[in-house]
Amino acid sequence: MKRIISIITPIFITTLIGCGSADAKTEISVSTIQCGMCQKTIEKGLSSVKGVKSVHVSLEDKVAHVVHDPNVADLAFIESTISKLGYQANEVLADPVAYEALPGCCKVGGGH
């Protein structure tokens, strides 16, 4: 009986620890967004990322509010994803090729 308990206990503890991951609520500065199209592009792009539970981009504040599982999608990965969409994320600059492909209204100073 002691042998069974000594085998089952570590498995049980590991299971409890593994199930304890909490979602992170992260705010990311997206200072280069210009319009509603930018907002929708980032929201749609991040929504397809595994581990991202929800995303809302505030055009007024230029902040992306992201709820995510940090074990699946960490901050660096989310910032990189936004960069690949053509936008700056915190201090991560926009990918220049993706930025050039954006519509004029989504470029800094463009269309306004």
N, C-alpha and C positions, 0 to 999 in steps of 0.2 A: 504493500500500500504506500509506504514512504517513497518507493521508487517511482510510482505513478505520479504522486504529488510533485516530486522533484522534477519530473519531465513536463508536467502540465503547467506548473507555475510560471516558468520563464516564457512559455508560449502565450499564456494569458496576459502577462505583463507587457510583452512586446505588442500584442494586439491592442491593448489599451493605449499605449504610447503612440502607436501608429495612427490611431483614430482621433488623436487629440489635436490635430493641426487646425489652427484657426485661420479664417480668412483675414487678409490684411486690407485695410482701407488706406489707399494711397492717393495723394494729390500730386499731380505733375503739371508743372508750368508748361504751357504750350503757347508761348508768347508770340509766335509768328502767325497764328490763325487770324484770318481776316473776315470770314463770312460764314453763313450757315452751311455752305457746301464744305468748308474746312471742318466744321463741327461734325457733320454727318460722315465725312470720310474717316475721321479718327474714330468715331464711335463704331462705325461698321468694321473698320480694320481691327480694332481691339476686341470687338465682340467675337471675332472668329478665332481668337487666340485661346488655345487650350489653357485652362486654369483661370481665365478671366470670367468672373461671375456676372459683373455688371459694369457699365461705363456710362458716364454722363460728362459731356464737355460743356462747360459754361463759356459761351462766347463773350459775355460781358466781362468775366473775370479772367478769361484766357487760362483756365485750369481744367485739367481732366481729372475727374473723380473716378477712381478705379477700385473695385472690390475684386480681389484675386487671391488665389491660393499661392502663397509665396514659395511653396515647395515645387510648384509646377511652372509658374510664370513669375519670376522675380522682377524687381524694379529695373535692373539693367536690361532685361529682355523686353520689357514693356517700352522702355525708352528707345531701344533699338528699333522696335516695331514702328513706333511713331516716326522716327527718323526716316525709315524706309518708305513711309507714306509721303514724305516730303516736308515734314514739319520739325521744328526744334522741340526737344523734350528735355526740360530742365537745362542742363549744360551740354547735352548731346545735340550737336548741330544736325540740321536736316541733310539727308543724303542729297548731294548736288544734282544727280541725275533725276531723282524722283521730284525734287523741287522744280527743275526746269520743265518737267512734264505736267505740272499743275496748271489749271486754267489761270488766265490772267488775274481774275478776281481773287484768287487764293495766294497770290504772291504779294509780299510786303510792298505796299505803295501801289499795287496794281489795281486798276479798275475803280479806284476811289478818288 
